[in-house]
Amino acid sequence: TRSFGFVAEAWYSNSILSPSLQLYIDSASECKLISMHCQLFDNNKMTYRGCLSQHWIPQEIRVKLENEAMAFARILATKGLRGHLSFNAILLNDGKIFWTEINARRVSSSYPFQIVKRIGGKDTAKLPYISRRVRKESWKTKSIGQLFSELAPVLFSPHLKRGIIPYDLGRLNSQGEIYVLAVGENQKEVLSLFNYVVEA
């Protein structure tokens, strides 16, 4: 015999942000917040497109998210869970938070933070960033070297700690698609750097 199942979820059209928190539970059951960011989706509101750093989430919401996620993680730690853990939520325009998903693994939105952590060092928490999938037909004919030449004016500078980092280049030739990580001094600069790539 075959059985079928489905999950029904409420749909909130007044969602304004989709925060994601990555935590780690060590062998001693200690819970630590690794990173927090806001997920970006395509127009269908379901397909992952990228993420924004925690700087786009209001401070009071960040505190509430961290407190609740840590409480959830401590409960799971008592049940024997260890390792990486991700909590996803949505923030409604009236300030309500709804937790939507738990993943017992590293998720895609955690990797941009790890890149920024490596280049930012002790300044990591101060550096706003955006990571987003970008696709261009004109990129299908380009080599990685040609792509980097095109983006040379805004490529990341280790000295200035600002610029863009292209990564996940595996679909460059087949789909003209890469991920772009833009890092800057403030949110305005980050968006300006990213828009350069989109409009170039």
C-alpha positions in Angstrom: 0.0 0.0 0.0 1.0 3.6 -0.5 0.3 6.5 1.8 0.4 10.2 1.2 0.6 13.2 3.4 0.8 16.9 3.3 1.4 19.9 5.5 -0.9 22.9 5.7 0.5 26.2 6.8 -1.0 29.6 7.3 0.0 32.2 4.7 0.7 35.7 6.0 0.7 38.4 3.2 1.9 41.0 5.7 5.3 39.5 6.3 8.1 42.1 6.0 11.2 40.1 6.9 12.3 36.5 7.2 15.0 36.3 9.9 17.2 33.2 10.1 19.4 32.3 13.1 22.2 29.8 13.2 23.2 28.3 16.5 25.6 25.6 17.7 25.1 23.1 20.5 28.5 21.7 21.7 29.3 18.4 23.4 28.7 20.0 26.8 25.1 21.1 25.8 26.2 24.7 25.7 24.2 26.8 23.1 25.8 29.6 21.1 24.4 32.0 18.6 26.7 31.9 15.5 24.9 34.4 13.2 21.6 36.1 12.4 20.5 37.4 9.0 17.4 38.0 6.9 16.5 35.6 4.1 15.6 36.9 0.6 13.3 35.0 -1.7 12.1 35.1 -5.3 8.6 36.6 -6.0 7.0 33.3 -5.1 8.1 33.9 -1.5 9.5 30.3 -1.4 12.7 30.0 -3.6 15.8 31.1 -1.7 17.6 34.0 -3.4 20.1 35.3 -0.8 20.3 37.1 2.5 20.9 40.4 4.3 23.1 40.8 7.4 21.5 41.4 10.8 21.8 45.1 10.3 18.5 45.1 8.4 16.7 43.7 11.4 15.6 46.2 14.0 17.6 45.9 17.2 14.6 45.2 19.5 13.6 42.4 17.1 17.1 41.0 17.1 17.1 40.7 20.9 13.7 39.0 21.0 14.8 36.5 18.2 18.0 35.6 20.0 16.3 35.1 23.3 13.6 32.8 21.9 15.9 30.9 19.6 18.3 30.2 22.5 15.4 29.0 24.6 14.4 26.6 21.9 17.9 25.4 21.5 18.4 24.7 25.2 15.3 22.5 25.1 16.6 20.6 22.2 20.0 20.3 23.9 18.3 18.5 26.9 16.9 16.0 24.3 20.4 15.2 23.2 20.7 17.3 20.0 24.3 18.4 19.2 25.8 20.4 16.3 24.5 23.1 14.0 21.0 24.3 14.2 19.0 26.8 12.2 15.8 28.6 13.1 13.7 30.5 10.5 11.0 33.0 11.3 8.8 35.7 9.7 8.3 39.2 11.0 4.9 40.7 10.3 4.3 44.4 9.8 2.6 44.6 13.3 5.8 43.4 15.0 4.6 39.8 15.6 7.2 37.0 15.1 6.2 33.5 13.9 8.7 30.7 13.9 8.4 28.6 10.7 11.2 26.1 10.4 14.0 24.3 12.2 16.9 22.7 10.3 19.5 20.6 12.2 22.3 21.6 9.8 24.1 24.6 8.3 21.9 26.4 5.9 22.8 28.4 2.7 22.4 31.7 4.4 25.1 30.8 7.0 27.9 30.7 4.4 28.1 34.4 3.5 28.5 35.1 7.2 31.4 32.7 7.4 33.1 34.5 4.4 32.6 37.9 6.1 33.9 36.5 9.4 37.1 35.5 7.7 37.7 38.8 6.0 36.3 41.0 8.9 38.0 39.4 11.9 37.2 41.4 15.0 35.1 43.8 12.9 32.8 41.2 11.6 29.7 42.3 13.6 30.2 45.9 12.3 30.1 44.9 8.6 26.8 45.0 6.9 26.4 42.8 3.8 24.1 41.4 1.2 24.4 38.1 -0.6 22.2 37.4 -3.5 21.9 35.2 -6.6 22.4 37.2 -9.8 21.8 35.9 -13.3 22.8 37.5 -16.7 22.5 36.1 -20.2 25.8 37.9 -21.1 27.7 36.0 -18.4 27.1 32.6 -20.2 29.9 33.3 -22.6 32.4 34.6 -20.1 35.2 32.8 -18.3 35.8 33.4 -14.6 38.7 35.6 -15.5 36.5 37.7 -17.8 33.8 38.0 -15.2 36.4 39.2 -12.6 37.7 41.8 -15.1 34.1 43.1 -15.6 33.6 43.4 -11.9 37.2 44.7 -11.1 36.1 48.3 -10.1 34.1 46.9 -7.2 35.9 43.7 -6.2 36.6 43.4 -2.5 39.6 45.2 -1.1 41.1 43.6 2.0 42.7 46.9 3.0 39.4 48.9 2.8 37.2 45.9 3.8 34.6 46.8 1.2 33.6 45.5 -2.2 32.0 42.5 -3.8 33.0 38.8 -3.7 31.6 36.6 -6.4 31.2 33.0 -5.3 29.4 29.7 -6.1 30.4 30.0 -9.7 29.4 26.5 -10.9 26.5 27.7 -13.0 28.3 30.6 -14.6 28.5 29.1 -18.1 25.4 27.0 -18.1 23.0 29.6 -16.7 25.0 32.8 -16.4 24.4 32.7 -12.6 26.6 33.4 -9.6 26.2 34.5 -6.1 27.4 38.0 -5.2 28.4 39.0 -1.7 28.7 42.8 -1.2 30.4 44.1 2.0 30.6 47.8 3.0 30.8 50.3 5.8 27.1 50.9 5.9 23.9 49.6 4.3 23.8 52.3 1.7 27.2 51.5 0.5 26.4 47.8 0.4 23.4 48.3 -1.8 25.3 50.7 -4.1 28.0 48.0 -4.6 25.5 45.3 -5.3 23.5 47.5 -7.7 26.7 48.1 -9.6 26.9 44.4 -10.4 23.2 44.2 -11.4 23.4 47.2 -13.6 26.9 46.7 -15.1 
